[in-house]
């Protein structure tokens, strides 16, 4: 936490480095008073030398002391302005001691009296009292002894000089002893202080942790209170929802009902208060209880995600009657404690609808079967008399055309054309009904396409000549037979060529077989005409049963509107695809793709029909013919 990050971490102990820094600070702190004292001493010595003490070089000595006082005073001011940085206490003190030493040696030198050694003795003792570091102490003491020797050497072994030399040596030993004792005491004190500081930090940290734990506890308590409020709110929301829902909702714990919504009471024909405390299993018909027990009391949806979501059972109302119900269970809370929620859905209507649907389906299937057999049977019954009607009309036309009045002749012709039209319609409807009932069977046999196209030309040549149209074939040499149903493929081609002739005024119709070249494999049969063409929007529609293009001559040419629908279904049954491309006023090309998975597509000469595969089960056209 932020609070703890700001606080220094408790230190595990204290090191020699820290103590020496602290001792150095001690020396630095003592420097200002020492400087002040020395300033006073040197200032006092100036008049003393001038007026009291009788030295030969009194004026030089007074000048030396004045310089000393000035330097000390300046040092004092300097310390006020810029305090000594950490760790620089001993170097500063050493510099001061060496300055004092220089002044003392000057004093000794100028005075020439061995007792002046006393100032150096005092200096050495003072350093022992002042310094707390052996290294710096040794520098000052070494310098003191060396400078004294430098001044005293010419006079040795004069007893006076010897005496003061010994005094200086003793002072040095004493000074060292004082330093040792002071240093030991102060070191100990520093260590104690550091320990104290560490403990204090540890204590503060412990206090901080305690405070933090207390505030975290407080937060947790608040979070819990909020959670309880939220649980209560969500329970309340759930209760309101349960009351508003159309499903029966029940809370239960350990198999006993705790509460329910009004809809549950209504479904079970009892009041909510009467239900409370009853076993939830009582709501299920006895013969379904084994199944429901696992679902309701065992691993329901709330506990076992792999278990079933819902269970359909026969529910039992309080008045003893039964209702088909769908149950679902989720784990939840009731008044803050774990409970389960049972949702009961009355599926009476759904069951009824399912029964009705099943019945309707069965009826539809039966109707369809009846319709198919009716068509199969009736087509024969219809064709026989119709053939007689057409046949007799033909005979009459041939034999009586001379003797009959013009009006009756016209009637006869109408009987003949309408009869033929009706026969074609019956044939087509029969085909469609077979396709629809999946009873149309095709065989797979080798079909020589040159022969087939010739056959088609032979059959329709007369019709072409009557309309002054050219009917040509383009069949490559060395063509391999196609694998198809001969009769059905001929039926398709007859329809396509018949249409082409019907919808072409001038020019001609070409039956073309496209192969893959040297291999001679037939890829496509095209029927191209130079007729009226088909608008692009109608190009797919013409394959729908009974679709004839409005405004074209289609209606005037008769036809059933079933030919292309049947042809497309037949092609699909043979594994082919039937498509078309056309330009209005320029002509149309209908093509049978014999290899729909690999053959080339449009040649880009116009709009092309979408040749999506159709369901093999026919096109439902028969339903349009005979509803029901
Ligand atoms: P039918 O020819 O008996 O009317 P089809 O299913 O064979 O029925 O044809 C459906 C319609 O498609 C025709 O009525 C006609 O409008 C159009 N159609 C078919 N072939 C051609 C064609 N070659 N040129 C122009 N229109 C055509």
Boltz pocket constraint, residues with backbone or C-beta under 6 A from the ligand:
constraints:
  - pocket:
      binder: B
      contacts: [[A, 495], [A, 496], [A, 499], [A, 500], [A, 501], [A, 503], [A, 529], [A, 531], [A, 532], [A, 533], [A, 534], [A, 542], [A, 544], [A, 547], [A, 548], [A, 549], [A, 552], [A, 554], [A, 555], [A, 558], [A, 559], [A, 560], [A, 561], [A, 562], [A, 563], [A, 564], [A, 565], [A, 588]]
      max_distance: 6.0
